[in-house]
Amino acid sequence: MRTVSVREMGGCRGLGRFWGGWRRGPGVHAAPEAAGFGTEAGHQLRRRGSSKRSGPLGHQAFPGLLQLENLSREGLVDVLRAAVVDQKGPLVTLNKPPGLPVTGKPGELTLFSVLPELSQSLGLRDRELQVVQASGKETSGLVLLSSCPQTASRLQKFFIHSRRAQRPTATYCAVTDGVPASPEGHIQVALKLEHTDGVDLVIPVKSPSRKDFQEGVKRTLSHFHVVARGAGCALVQLQPLTGSG
């Protein structure tokens, strides 16, 4: 097992995530079906997001990006209900669209702000949902919710302890442009957030300086495993080992 750079890995053409969200950067496109969540809700979101017309999920530069200025509270609840992937016992899993913040200032439209209405819409009555694990505003991906405070607390502690111990809790799937030389290993890369066309993108930083780290660039470490090889490409699983994943 060895450590490789992003250049050695090749460019990622598609990126899906089994847990959390898929980050969007240069040459990276959200692909929920790659992570095994090709649900009807996912198809509905992609159909809405593929249109260039303005709307809640319409964005010319970034299809699927949620446009909060075009949404009411009721509209956001409808979007989130359609994005539910699984509901079992106290746990609800939904595929959050990019552009939706989890929390925010009082009065802002966020996932947290509509949890009471979403709970009622899902038939949970007086059992209000709580956020257990979620991706950031700039990412799409799975959000885990719980209507049981005890269950939510146990799961939150699990994720906290896993991050501290650098145990992976998320698995990405990527199609690389080129085949990695090693069947598995670790990727070390510096990343930063860059605001482009109203969207925060995660961008690799080549040879970062001390000043770069002072300005917010973060070192990241991920484990990778080549699942399959093709003509000039490969299917790779990646598991972030640092908090940025």
Disulfide bonds with the S-S distance in Angstrom:
none
